[in-house]
Amino acid sequence: MSKKLVAYFSATGNTRELAEKLASLTGADLHEIRPKIPYTASDLDWNDERSRSTLEMKSKISRPEVENRVSDMEKYDVIYVAFPIWWYVAPRIINTFLEQYDLSGKVVVPVATSGGSGMGNTNKELSPSCMGAILKEGGVFSVISGGEDLKIWAEDTISL
């Protein structure tokens, strides 16, 4: 049986709820991806062209620093990476997180929360950060998603 990890970045708490549910349903360990500099409400104002999140998302090379690491990443075979969708892709901190590790042979599964958009170009943007890994097509879920649907999706995704 593979060892699973749910690593999540949650700017407002919604993704945390989904990640906790996913970890519980799949028997995975849970890891919060914490930015070295926490995001403020003004940082997250996507209507402000000068906000931190807007500037990060405009630059494909932006890599916000992560405060913490998974100390024993080598023991995981499957890594669910949960995040809110920003500008139709994963926040750049997800690239930072993935690039910290040797992911060779691991299965990486994006899991997103969204206010209405789909995964957009998420896999295209994450692929270079997952060198050597099998990057699966992700899924977008609401925090109120039913547990059984989430569990079936998670199991089906890694068995494909």
DSSP file (Angstrom, degrees, kcal/mol; ACC not computed):
  #  RESIDUE AA STRUCTURE BP1 BP2  ACC     N-H-->O    O-->H-N    N-H-->O    O-->H-N    TCO  KAPPA ALPHA  PHI   PSI    X-CA   Y-CA   Z-CA
    1    1 A M              0   0    0      0, 0.0     2,-0.1     0, 0.0     0, 0.0   0.000 360.0 360.0 360.0 137.3    0.0    0.0    0.0
    2    2 A S        -     0   0    0      1,-0.1     2,-0.5    75,-0.1    74,-0.1  -0.430 360.0-122.5 -78.6 150.7    1.3    3.4   -0.9
    3    3 A K        -     0   0    0     72,-0.3    74,-2.6    -2,-0.1    75,-1.9  -0.814  33.5-156.4 -92.5 129.4    2.1    6.1    1.7
    4    4 A K  E     -a   78   0A   0     -2,-0.5    25,-2.4    23,-0.3     2,-0.4  -0.804  13.8-168.5-115.9 150.0    0.1    9.3    1.0
    5    5 A L  E     -ab  79  29A   0     73,-2.1    75,-3.1    -2,-0.3     2,-0.6  -0.998  11.1-156.4-132.3 136.9    0.5   12.9    1.9
    6    6 A V  E     -ab  80  30A   0     23,-3.0    25,-2.6    -2,-0.4     2,-0.5  -0.957  17.9-176.1-109.1 110.4   -1.9   15.8    1.5
    7    7 A A  E     -ab  81  31A   0     73,-2.9    75,-3.0    -2,-0.6     2,-0.4  -0.916  11.6-177.2-105.2 130.7    0.2   19.0    1.4
    8    8 A Y  E     -ab  82  32A   0     23,-2.6    25,-4.1    -2,-0.5     2,-0.5  -0.960  28.3-158.9-136.4 149.2   -1.9   22.2    1.2
    9    9 A F        -     0   0    0     73,-2.3     2,-0.5    -2,-0.4    25,-0.1  -0.997  19.1-179.2-118.1 126.2   -1.7   25.9    1.0
   10   10 A S        -     0   0    0     -2,-0.5    -2,-0.0    23,-0.3    73,-0.0  -0.953  15.0-178.2-132.2 113.4   -4.7   27.8    2.2
   11   11 A A  S    S+     0   0    0     -2,-0.5    -1,-0.1     1,-0.1    33,-0.1   0.825  90.0  14.6 -78.7 -32.1   -4.8   31.6    2.1
   12   12 A T  S    S-     0   0    0     29,-0.0    -1,-0.1     0, 0.0    -2,-0.0   0.448 110.5 -97.3-124.7  -3.7   -8.3   32.0    3.7
   13   13 A G  S  > S+     0   0    0      0, 0.0     4,-1.6     0, 0.0    -3,-0.0   0.139  97.3 101.7 108.8 -20.9   -9.0   28.6    5.3
   14   14 A N  H  > S+     0   0    0      1,-0.2     4,-1.7     2,-0.2     5,-0.1   0.935  84.9  45.7 -63.7 -46.4  -11.2   27.0    2.6
   15   15 A T  H  > S+     0   0    0      1,-0.2     4,-2.9     2,-0.2    -1,-0.2   0.853 106.4  61.0 -67.6 -32.9   -8.5   24.8    1.2
   16   16 A R  H  > S+     0   0    0      1,-0.2     4,-2.7     2,-0.2    -1,-0.2   0.929 103.8  50.2 -56.9 -45.7   -7.5   23.7    4.7
   17   17 A E  H  X S+     0   0    0     -4,-1.6     4,-2.0     1,-0.2    -1,-0.2   0.922 112.7  45.5 -59.7 -45.7  -11.0   22.3    5.2
   18   18 A L  H  X S+     0   0    0     -4,-1.7     4,-2.7     2,-0.2    -1,-0.2   0.917 112.9  50.6 -64.6 -43.1  -10.9   20.4    2.0
   19   19 A A  H  X S+     0   0    0     -4,-2.9     4,-2.7     1,-0.2     5,-0.2   0.901 109.6  50.2 -62.9 -42.4   -7.3   19.1    2.7
   20   20 A E  H  X S+     0   0    0     -4,-2.7     4,-2.1    -5,-0.2    -1,-0.2   0.906 112.3  47.8 -62.2 -41.3   -8.2   17.9    6.2
   21   21 A K  H  X S+     0   0    0     -4,-2.0     4,-2.4    -5,-0.2    -2,-0.2   0.926 112.4  48.8 -64.9 -45.0  -11.2   16.0    4.7
   22   22 A L  H  X S+     0   0    0     -4,-2.7     4,-1.9     1,-0.2     6,-0.3   0.912 111.2  49.7 -62.6 -44.1   -9.1   14.5    1.9
   23   23 A A  H  X>S+     0   0    0     -4,-2.7     5,-1.5     1,-0.2     4,-1.2   0.910 112.5  47.9 -61.8 -42.6   -6.4   13.4    4.4
   24   24 A S  H  <5S+     0   0    0     -4,-2.1     3,-0.2    -5,-0.2    -2,-0.2   0.912 113.1  47.2 -64.4 -43.2   -9.0   11.8    6.7
   25   25 A L  H  <5S+     0   0    0     -4,-2.4    -1,-0.2     1,-0.2    -2,-0.2   0.797 120.5  36.8 -70.0 -29.6  -10.8   10.0    3.8
   26   26 A T  H  <5S-     0   0    0     -4,-1.9    -1,-0.2    -5,-0.2    -2,-0.2   0.470 105.4-117.9-104.3  -3.4   -7.6    8.6    2.2
   27   27 A G  T  <5 +     0   0    0     -4,-1.2   -23,-0.3    -3,-0.2    -3,-0.2   0.774  63.7 151.3  71.4  24.9   -5.6    7.9    5.4
   28   28 A A      < -     0   0    0     -5,-1.5   -23,-0.2    -6,-0.3    -1,-0.2  -0.514  49.8-111.8 -88.9 155.3   -2.9   10.4    4.3
   29   29 A D  E     -b    5   0A   0    -25,-2.4   -23,-3.0    -2,-0.2     2,-0.4  -0.460  34.3-130.6 -75.0 160.0   -0.6   12.4    6.4
   30   30 A L  E     +b    6   0A   0    -25,-0.2     2,-0.4    -2,-0.1   -23,-0.2  -0.945  25.2 177.4-122.1 136.7   -1.3   16.2    6.4
   31   31 A H  E     -b    7   0A   0    -25,-2.6   -23,-2.6    -2,-0.4     2,-0.5  -0.981  19.8-143.6-139.8 124.7    1.2   19.0    5.8
   32   32 A E  E     -b    8   0A   0     -2,-0.4     2,-0.9   -25,-0.2   -23,-0.2  -0.768  12.7-141.5 -87.5 128.6    0.4   22.7    5.7
   33   33 A I        -     0   0    0    -25,-4.1   -23,-0.3    -2,-0.5    36,-0.1  -0.809  26.1-166.8 -86.5 107.0    2.5   24.7    3.2
   34   34 A R        -     0   0    0     -2,-0.9    33,-3.7   -25,-0.1    34,-0.6  -0.853  16.9-128.3-103.6 127.5    3.2   27.9    5.1
   35   35 A P  B     -F   66   0B   0      0, 0.0    31,-0.3     0, 0.0    30,-0.1  -0.458  15.6-129.6 -68.7 143.1    4.6   31.0    3.3
   36   36 A K  S    S+     0   0    0     29,-2.4    30,-0.1     1,-0.3    -2,-0.0   0.890 107.5  38.6 -59.9 -38.8    7.6   32.5    5.0
   37   37 A I  S    S-     0   0    0     28,-0.4    -1,-0.3    -3,-0.0    28,-0.0  -0.940  99.6-130.7-111.7 108.2    5.8   35.9    4.8
   38   38 A P        -     0   0    0      0, 0.0     2,-0.3     0, 0.0    -2,-0.1  -0.174  23.2-109.9 -57.9 149.7    2.1   35.3    5.5
   39   39 A Y        -     0   0    0      4,-0.0     2,-0.2   -28,-0.0     3,-0.0  -0.643  29.9-153.5 -82.2 135.4   -0.4   36.8    3.1
   40   40 A T     >  -     0   0    0     -2,-0.3     4,-1.3     1,-0.1     5,-0.1  -0.525  33.5-100.6 -96.6 171.1   -2.6   39.7    4.3
   41   41 A A  T  4 S+     0   0    0      1,-0.2     3,-0.3     2,-0.2     4,-0.2   0.902 126.1  50.0 -58.8 -40.8   -6.0   40.6    3.1
   42   42 A S  T >4 S+     0   0    0      1,-0.2     3,-1.1     2,-0.2    -1,-0.2   0.845 105.0  57.9 -69.8 -30.9   -4.4   43.4    0.9
   43   43 A D  T 34 S+     0   0    0      1,-0.2    10,-2.6     8,-0.2    11,-0.4   0.825 107.8  48.5 -62.0 -30.8   -1.9   40.9   -0.5
   44   44 A L  T 3< S+     0   0    0     -4,-1.3     2,-1.4    -3,-0.3    -1,-0.2   0.371  76.5 119.6 -93.5   3.6   -4.8   38.8   -1.7
   45   45 A D    X   -     0   0    0     -3,-1.1     3,-1.8    -4,-0.2     6,-0.3  -0.549  40.1-175.1 -74.8  93.5   -6.7   41.6   -3.4
   46   46 A W  T 3  S+     0   0    0     -2,-1.4    -1,-0.2     1,-0.3    -4,-0.0   0.631  78.9  65.1 -69.0 -12.4   -6.8   40.3   -6.9
   47   47 A N  T 3  S+     0   0    0     -3,-0.1     2,-0.7     1,-0.1    -1,-0.3   0.637  87.2  80.7 -80.8 -14.6   -8.5   43.6   -8.1
   48   48 A D    X   -     0   0    0     -3,-1.8     3,-1.9     1,-0.1     6,-0.3  -0.839  69.3-156.3 -96.4 114.5   -5.3   45.5   -7.1
   49   49 A E  T 3  S+     0   0    0     -2,-0.7    -1,-0.1     1,-0.3    -3,-0.1   0.648  94.8  50.2 -64.7 -13.9   -2.7   45.2   -9.8
   50   50 A R  T 3  S+     0   0    0     -5,-0.1    -1,-0.3     4,-0.1    -4,-0.1   0.355  82.5 119.7-104.6   3.7    0.0   46.0   -7.2
   51   51 A S  S <> S-     0   0    0     -3,-1.9     4,-2.6    -6,-0.3     5,-0.2  -0.330  75.0-115.2 -69.1 154.4   -1.1   43.4   -4.7
   52   52 A R  H  > S+     0   0    0      1,-0.2     4,-2.6     2,-0.2     5,-0.2   0.913 114.6  48.9 -55.9 -47.5    1.4   40.7   -3.8
   53   53 A S  H  > S+     0   0    0    -10,-2.6     4,-2.3     1,-0.2    -1,-0.2   0.895 111.4  49.9 -64.2 -38.9   -0.7   37.9   -5.2
   54   54 A T  H  > S+     0   0    0    -11,-0.4     4,-1.7    -6,-0.3    -1,-0.2   0.935 112.3  46.9 -64.0 -46.0   -1.2   39.7   -8.5
   55   55 A L  H  X S+     0   0    0     -4,-2.6     4,-0.9     1,-0.2    -2,-0.2   0.908 112.9  49.6 -63.8 -41.5    2.5   40.5   -8.9
   56   56 A E  H >< S+     0   0    0     -4,-2.6     3,-0.7    -5,-0.2     6,-0.4   0.920 111.9  47.9 -61.9 -43.3    3.4   36.9   -8.1
   57   57 A M  H 3< S+     0   0    0     -4,-2.3    -1,-0.2     1,-0.2    -2,-0.2   0.775 105.4  58.3 -73.4 -25.1    0.9   35.4  -10.5
   58   58 A K  H 3< S+     0   0    0     -4,-1.7     2,-0.7    -5,-0.2    -1,-0.2   0.739 100.8  65.4 -72.7 -21.7    2.0   37.8  -13.3
   59   59 A S    X<  -     0   0    0     -4,-0.9     3,-1.6    -3,-0.7    -1,-0.1  -0.888  64.9-164.4-108.3 110.7    5.6   36.4  -13.1
   60   60 A K  T 3  S+     0   0    0     -2,-0.7    -1,-0.1     1,-0.3    -4,-0.0   0.685  92.7  54.1 -65.3 -16.4    6.0   32.8  -14.0
   61   61 A I  T 3  S+     0   0    0     -3,-0.1    -1,-0.3     2,-0.0     2,-0.1   0.474  79.0 120.5 -96.3  -1.8    9.4   32.7  -12.3
   62   62 A S    <   -     0   0    0     -3,-1.6    34,-0.1    -6,-0.4    33,-0.1  -0.409  37.5-179.3 -62.5 133.6    8.0   34.1   -9.0
   63   63 A R        -     0   0    0     -2,-0.1    30,-0.1    32,-0.1     3,-0.1  -0.724  14.4-153.4-137.9  85.3    8.7   31.6   -6.2
   64   64 A P        -     0   0    0      0, 0.0    32,-0.1     0, 0.0     2,-0.1  -0.320  32.8-102.9 -57.8 139.5    7.4   32.8   -2.8
   65   65 A E        -     0   0    0      1,-0.1   -29,-2.4   -30,-0.1     2,-0.4  -0.362  27.2-138.6 -70.0 143.5    9.5   31.3    0.0
   66   66 A V  B     -F   35   0B   0    -31,-0.3    -1,-0.1   -30,-0.1   -33,-0.0  -0.864   2.6-153.0-100.9 134.7    8.0   28.4    2.0
   67   67 A E  S    S+     0   0    0    -33,-3.7     2,-0.3    -2,-0.4    -1,-0.1   0.821  73.9  34.0 -75.8 -32.2    8.6   28.5    5.8
   68   68 A N        -     0   0    0    -34,-0.6     2,-0.3   -36,-0.1   -34,-0.1  -0.834  63.3-153.3-130.2 160.3    8.5   24.8    6.4
   69   69 A R        -     0   0    0     -2,-0.3     2,-0.7   -36,-0.1     3,-0.1  -0.878  29.7-109.6-127.6 159.4    9.5   21.5    4.7
   70   70 A V    >   -     0   0    0     -2,-0.3     3,-0.9     1,-0.1   -39,-0.0  -0.843  31.4-157.2 -84.5 116.3    8.3   17.9    4.8
   71   71 A S  T 3  S+     0   0    0     -2,-0.7     3,-0.2     1,-0.3    -1,-0.1   0.754  85.2  33.6 -72.7 -23.3   11.3   16.3    6.6
   72   72 A D  T >   +     0   0    0      1,-0.1     3,-1.9    -3,-0.1    -1,-0.3  -0.285  66.6 145.3-128.9  48.8   10.7   12.8    5.2
   73   73 A M  G X   +     0   0    0     -3,-0.9     3,-2.0     1,-0.3    -1,-0.1   0.789  63.5  73.9 -57.2 -29.6    9.3   13.3    1.8
   74   74 A E  G 3  S+     0   0    0      1,-0.3    -1,-0.3    -3,-0.2    -2,-0.1   0.726  86.8  63.1 -60.5 -21.0   11.1   10.2    0.5
   75   75 A K  G <  S+     0   0    0     -3,-1.9     2,-0.4     2,-0.0    -1,-0.3   0.601  87.6  88.4 -81.4  -9.2    8.6    8.0    2.4
   76   76 A Y    <   +     0   0    0     -3,-2.0   -72,-0.2    -4,-0.2     3,-0.1  -0.735  44.0 177.5 -96.4 137.6    5.6    9.2    0.3
   77   77 A D  S    S+     0   0    0    -74,-2.6    30,-3.0    -2,-0.4     2,-0.4   0.719  76.5  40.3 -98.8 -32.8    4.5    7.6   -3.0
   78   78 A V  E     -ac   4 107A   0    -75,-1.9   -73,-2.1    28,-0.2     2,-0.5  -0.978  64.5-171.3-125.0 129.0    1.5    9.8   -3.6
   79   79 A I  E     -ac   5 108A   0     28,-3.2    30,-2.7    -2,-0.4     2,-0.5  -0.942   6.5-162.8-124.3 109.4    1.3   13.5   -2.9
   80   80 A Y  E     -ac   6 109A   0    -75,-3.1   -73,-2.9    -2,-0.5     2,-0.6  -0.803  11.6-159.0 -83.9 127.0   -2.0   15.3   -3.1
   81   81 A V  E     -ac   7 110A   0     28,-2.5    30,-2.9    -2,-0.5     2,-0.4  -0.937   8.7-166.1-113.7 112.5   -1.2   19.1   -3.4
   82   82 A A  E     +ac   8 111A   0    -75,-3.0   -73,-2.3    -2,-0.6    30,-0.2  -0.797  20.9 140.3-105.7 140.3   -4.2   21.2   -2.4
   83   83 A F  E     - c   0 112A   0     28,-1.9    30,-1.8    -2,-0.4     2,-0.3  -0.979  50.4 -94.5-165.1 160.2   -4.5   24.9   -3.1
   84   84 A P  E     - c   0 113A   0      0, 0.0     2,-0.5     0, 0.0    30,-0.2  -0.632  46.9-108.8 -80.2 148.0   -6.9   27.6   -4.2
   85   85 A I        -     0   0    0     28,-2.6     2,-0.5    -2,-0.3    30,-0.2  -0.665  36.8-173.4 -76.7 127.2   -7.1   28.4   -7.9
   86   86 A W  B >  S-G   89   0C   0      3,-3.1     3,-1.5    -2,-0.5    28,-0.0  -0.988  71.2 -15.7-122.4 121.4   -5.5   31.8   -8.6
   87   87 A W  T 3  S-     0   0    0     -2,-0.5    -1,-0.1     1,-0.3     3,-0.1   0.875 127.2 -56.3  54.8  40.5   -5.7   33.2  -12.1
   88   88 A Y  T 3  S+     0   0    0      1,-0.2    33,-1.3    32,-0.1    34,-0.4   0.627 125.8  69.8  69.3  17.1   -6.7   29.8  -13.4
   89   89 A V  B <  S-G   86   0C   0     -3,-1.5    -3,-3.1    31,-0.2    -1,-0.2  -0.896  93.2 -75.5-146.7 176.8   -3.5   28.1  -12.0
   90   90 A A        -     0   0    0     -2,-0.3    -5,-0.1    -5,-0.2     5,-0.1  -0.503  58.9 -95.7 -72.8 146.4   -2.0   27.1   -8.7
   91   91 A P    >>  -     0   0    0      0, 0.0     3,-2.2     0, 0.0     4,-0.6  -0.326  37.2-112.1 -58.0 148.6   -0.4   29.9   -6.7
   92   92 A R  H 3> S+     0   0    0      1,-0.3     4,-1.9     2,-0.2     3,-0.3   0.725 113.0  72.5 -59.7 -22.7    3.3   30.2   -7.3
   93   93 A I  H 3> S+     0   0    0      1,-0.2     4,-2.4     2,-0.2    -1,-0.3   0.767  89.8  61.2 -64.5 -22.9    4.1   29.0   -3.8
   94   94 A I  H <> S+     0   0    0     -3,-2.2     4,-2.5     2,-0.2    -1,-0.2   0.901 102.9  49.4 -69.0 -40.6    3.0   25.5   -4.9
   95   95 A N  H  X S+     0   0    0     -4,-0.6     4,-2.5    -3,-0.3    -2,-0.2   0.934 110.3  51.5 -60.3 -45.2    5.8   25.5   -7.5
   96   96 A T  H  X S+     0   0    0     -4,-1.9     4,-0.6     1,-0.2    -2,-0.2   0.941 110.8  48.4 -55.9 -48.8    8.2   26.5   -4.7
   97   97 A F  H >< S+     0   0    0     -4,-2.4     3,-1.2     1,-0.2     4,-0.2   0.940 113.4  45.3 -58.0 -51.3    7.0   23.7   -2.5
   98   98 A L  H >< S+     0   0    0     -4,-2.5     3,-1.5     1,-0.3    -1,-0.2   0.872 107.0  58.9 -63.6 -38.0    7.3   21.0   -5.3
   99   99 A E  H 3< S+     0   0    0     -4,-2.5    -1,-0.3     1,-0.3    -2,-0.2   0.583  90.8  72.3 -71.0  -9.1   10.7   22.2   -6.4
  100  100 A Q  T << S+     0   0    0     -3,-1.2     2,-0.3    -4,-0.6    -1,-0.3   0.618  97.5  55.3 -76.6 -13.0   12.2   21.6   -2.9
  101  101 A Y  S <  S-     0   0    0     -3,-1.5     2,-0.9    -4,-0.2     0, 0.0  -0.805  82.3-114.5-126.9 158.2   12.1   17.8   -3.3
  102  102 A D        +     0   0    0     -2,-0.3    30,-0.1     1,-0.1    -3,-0.1  -0.845  35.1 177.9 -85.6 108.4   13.2   15.0   -5.5
  103  103 A L    >   +     0   0    0     -2,-0.9     3,-2.4    28,-0.5    31,-0.2   0.242  20.5 148.9 -98.9  12.2    9.8   13.8   -6.8
  104  104 A S  T 3  S+     0   0    0      1,-0.3    29,-0.3    29,-0.1    28,-0.1  -0.232  75.3   2.1 -53.1 125.2   11.2   11.0   -9.1
  105  105 A G  T 3  S+     0   0    0     27,-3.0    -1,-0.3     1,-0.3     2,-0.2   0.372 102.9 123.4  80.7  -4.7    8.7    8.2   -9.3
  106  106 A K    <   -     0   0    0     -3,-2.4    28,-3.0    26,-0.1     2,-0.5  -0.523  61.5-125.5 -87.8 157.0    6.1    9.8   -7.1
  107  107 A V  E     -cd  78 134A   0    -30,-3.0   -28,-3.2    26,-0.2     2,-0.5  -0.909  23.6-164.1-100.9 124.9    2.5   10.5   -8.1
  108  108 A V  E     -cd  79 135A   0     26,-2.7    28,-2.8    -2,-0.5   -28,-0.2  -0.948   5.1-172.9-113.2 126.6    1.5   14.2   -7.7
  109  109 A V  E     -c   80   0A   0    -30,-2.7   -28,-2.5    -2,-0.5     2,-0.2  -0.950  15.0-143.5-123.9 111.3   -2.2   15.0   -7.7
  110  110 A P  E     -c   81   0A   0      0, 0.0    29,-1.4     0, 0.0     2,-0.4  -0.530  17.4-175.0 -72.1 137.2   -3.4   18.6   -7.8
  111  111 A V  E     -ce  82 139A   0    -30,-2.9   -28,-1.9    -2,-0.2     2,-0.3  -0.990  10.6-173.1-134.0 123.1   -6.5   19.3   -5.8
  112  112 A A  E     -ce  83 140A   0     27,-2.9    29,-3.2    -2,-0.4     2,-0.4  -0.854  23.2-150.8-124.8 153.4   -8.0   22.8   -5.9
  113  113 A T  E     +ce  84 141A   0    -30,-1.8   -28,-2.6    -2,-0.3     2,-0.3  -0.882  27.9 177.2-109.2 151.5  -10.7   24.9   -4.4
  114  114 A S        -     0   0    0     27,-0.5   -28,-0.1    -2,-0.4     5,-0.0  -0.998  41.7-133.6-156.0 149.4  -12.2   27.6   -6.5
  115  115 A G  S    S-     0   0    0     -2,-0.3    -1,-0.0   -30,-0.2    27,-0.0   0.407  95.8 -43.9 -81.7   2.4  -14.9   30.3   -6.4
  116  116 A G  S    S+     0   0    0      1,-0.4     2,-0.2     2,-0.1    -2,-0.0   0.297 107.7 102.3 157.0 -16.0  -16.0   29.2   -9.8
  117  117 A S        -     0   0    0      1,-0.1    -1,-0.4   -32,-0.1   -32,-0.1  -0.529  58.8-127.8 -93.3 162.8  -13.2   28.6  -12.2
  118  118 A G        -     0   0    0     -2,-0.2    -1,-0.1    22,-0.0   -30,-0.1  -0.031  45.3 -75.0 -89.2-162.3  -11.7   25.2  -13.3
  119  119 A M    >   +     0   0    0      1,-0.2     3,-2.2    19,-0.1   -29,-0.1   0.661  63.3 177.4 -74.1 -16.7   -8.1   24.0  -13.3
  120  120 A G  T 3   -     0   0    0      1,-0.3     3,-0.3     2,-0.1    -1,-0.2  -0.238  68.2 -17.1  53.0-127.9   -7.2   26.1  -16.3
  121  121 A N  T 3> S+     0   0    0    -33,-1.3     4,-2.4     1,-0.2    -1,-0.3   0.015  96.5 126.5 -97.2  26.1   -3.5   25.7  -17.1
  122  122 A T  H <> S+     0   0    0     -3,-2.2     4,-2.2   -34,-0.4     5,-0.2   0.919  73.4  43.4 -54.2 -53.0   -2.6   24.3  -13.7
  123  123 A N  H  > S+     0   0    0     -3,-0.3     4,-2.4     1,-0.2    -1,-0.2   0.889 112.6  53.0 -65.0 -37.6   -0.9   21.1  -14.9
  124  124 A K  H  4 S+     0   0    0      1,-0.2    -1,-0.2     2,-0.2    -2,-0.2   0.908 113.9  43.5 -61.4 -41.0    1.0   23.0  -17.6
  125  125 A E  H  < S+     0   0    0     -4,-2.4    -2,-0.2     1,-0.2    -1,-0.2   0.795 118.7  43.5 -75.6 -29.2    2.3   25.4  -15.1
  126  126 A L  H >< S+     0   0    0     -4,-2.2     3,-1.6    -5,-0.2     4,-0.5   0.752  91.9  83.6 -87.1 -25.3    3.1   22.7  -12.5
  127  127 A S  G >< S+     0   0    0     -4,-2.4     3,-1.8     1,-0.3     6,-0.2   0.863  87.7  51.7 -50.2 -48.2    4.7   20.2  -14.8
  128  128 A P  G >  S+     0   0    0      0, 0.0     3,-0.5     0, 0.0    -1,-0.3   0.761 108.2  54.5 -62.9 -20.8    8.2   21.8  -14.8
  129  129 A S  G <  S+     0   0    0     -3,-1.6    -2,-0.2     1,-0.2    -3,-0.1   0.491 101.9  59.7 -87.6  -3.9    8.1   21.8  -11.0
  130  130 A C  G X  S+     0   0    0     -3,-1.8     3,-2.5    -4,-0.5    -1,-0.2  -0.183  73.0 174.5-116.9  38.9    7.4   18.0  -10.9
  131  131 A M  T <  S+     0   0    0     -3,-0.5   -28,-0.5     1,-0.3     3,-0.1  -0.218  71.8   7.5 -53.9 127.7   10.5   16.6  -12.7
  132  132 A G  T 3  S+     0   0    0      1,-0.3   -27,-3.0   -28,-0.1    -1,-0.3   0.318 107.7 110.4  84.6  -8.0   10.5   12.8  -12.6
  133  133 A A  S <  S-     0   0    0     -3,-2.5     2,-0.8   -29,-0.3    -1,-0.3  -0.530  74.7-116.2 -94.7 163.7    7.0   12.6  -11.1
  134  134 A I  E     -d  107   0A   0    -28,-3.0   -26,-2.7   -31,-0.2     2,-0.8  -0.906  31.8-156.5 -96.5 109.2    3.8   11.4  -12.6
  135  135 A L  E     -d  108   0A   0     -2,-0.8   -26,-0.2   -28,-0.2     2,-0.1  -0.804  10.2-157.3 -93.4 112.4    1.6   14.5  -12.6
  136  136 A K        -     0   0    0    -28,-2.8     2,-0.2    -2,-0.8    22,-0.1  -0.430  28.8 -92.3 -84.3 159.7   -2.1   13.4  -12.6
  137  137 A E        -     0   0    0     -2,-0.1    -1,-0.1    20,-0.1     2,-0.0  -0.547  51.4-139.0 -67.6 135.8   -5.0   15.5  -13.8
  138  138 A G        -     0   0    0     -2,-0.2     2,-0.3   -29,-0.1   -27,-0.2  -0.158   6.8-131.4 -90.6-174.4   -6.4   17.3  -10.8
  139  139 A G  E     -e  111   0A   0    -29,-1.4   -27,-2.9   -21,-0.1     2,-0.5  -0.980   5.6-136.8-139.6 151.0   -9.8   18.1   -9.6
  140  140 A V  E     +e  112   0A   0     -2,-0.3     2,-0.3   -29,-0.2   -27,-0.2  -0.929  29.8 178.1-109.2 130.9  -11.6   21.2   -8.4
  141  141 A F  E     -e  113   0A   0    -29,-3.2   -27,-0.5    -2,-0.5     2,-0.3  -0.940  27.8-124.5-133.4 153.2  -13.8   20.8   -5.3
  142  142 A S    >   -     0   0    0     -2,-0.3     3,-2.0   -29,-0.2   -27,-0.1  -0.634  31.4-117.4 -86.1 152.9  -16.0   22.9   -3.1
  143  143 A V  T 3  S+     0   0    0      1,-0.3    -1,-0.1    -2,-0.3  -122,-0.1   0.816 118.0  55.0 -59.4 -29.4  -15.3   22.8    0.6
  144  144 A I  T 3  S+     0   0    0      2,-0.0    -1,-0.3     3,-0.0     3,-0.1   0.298  79.1 138.2 -89.9  11.4  -18.8   21.4    1.0
  145  145 A S    <   -     0   0    0     -3,-2.0     2,-0.1     1,-0.1    -4,-0.0  -0.250  64.5 -99.7 -55.1 141.3  -18.1   18.5   -1.4
  146  146 A G     >  -     0   0    0      1,-0.1     4,-1.9     4,-0.0     5,-0.2  -0.391  24.4-130.1 -65.2 140.4  -19.4   15.2   -0.2
  147  147 A G  H  > S+     0   0    0      1,-0.2     4,-2.5     2,-0.2     5,-0.2   0.872 104.6  53.3 -59.6 -41.3  -16.9   13.0    1.4
  148  148 A E  H  > S+     0   0    0      1,-0.2     4,-2.5     2,-0.2    -1,-0.2   0.907 108.7  49.1 -66.0 -41.0  -17.8    9.9   -0.6
  149  149 A D  H  > S+     0   0    0      2,-0.2     4,-2.4     1,-0.2    -1,-0.2   0.911 112.7  48.3 -62.4 -42.7  -17.4   11.7   -3.9
  150  150 A L  H  X S+     0   0    0     -4,-1.9     4,-2.6     2,-0.2    -2,-0.2   0.905 111.9  49.1 -64.8 -42.8  -14.0   13.1   -2.8
  151  151 A K  H  X S+     0   0    0     -4,-2.5     4,-2.4     2,-0.2     5,-0.2   0.928 111.7  47.9 -64.2 -46.0  -12.8    9.7   -1.7
  152  152 A I  H  X S+     0   0    0     -4,-2.5     4,-2.8     2,-0.2     5,-0.2   0.926 113.2  48.7 -61.2 -45.6  -13.8    7.9   -4.9
  153  153 A W  H  X S+     0   0    0     -4,-2.4     4,-2.7     1,-0.2    -2,-0.2   0.939 111.2  50.0 -59.3 -47.5  -12.2   10.7   -7.0
  154  154 A A  H  X S+     0   0    0     -4,-2.6     4,-1.4     1,-0.2    -2,-0.2   0.903 114.8  43.1 -60.6 -43.1   -8.9   10.4   -4.9
  155  155 A E  H  X S+     0   0    0     -4,-2.4     4,-1.1     1,-0.2    -1,-0.2   0.908 114.9  49.2 -70.4 -41.9   -8.8    6.7   -5.2
  156  156 A D  H  X S+     0   0    0     -4,-2.8     4,-1.0    -5,-0.2     3,-0.3   0.893 107.3  56.5 -64.0 -39.2   -9.7    6.6   -8.9
  157  157 A T  H  < S+     0   0    0     -4,-2.7     3,-0.4     1,-0.2    -1,-0.2   0.889 109.8  42.7 -62.3 -41.8   -7.1    9.3   -9.8
  158  158 A I  H  < S+     0   0    0     -4,-1.4    -1,-0.2     1,-0.2    -2,-0.2   0.684 110.6  56.8 -82.1 -14.8   -4.1    7.4   -8.3
  159  159 A S  H  <        0   0    0     -4,-1.1    -1,-0.2    -3,-0.3    -2,-0.2   0.635 360.0 360.0 -88.3 -12.7   -5.2    4.1   -9.8
  160  160 A L     <        0   0    0     -4,-1.0    -1,-0.2    -3,-0.4    -2,-0.1   0.494 360.0 360.0 -72.1 360.0   -5.3    5.4  -13.4
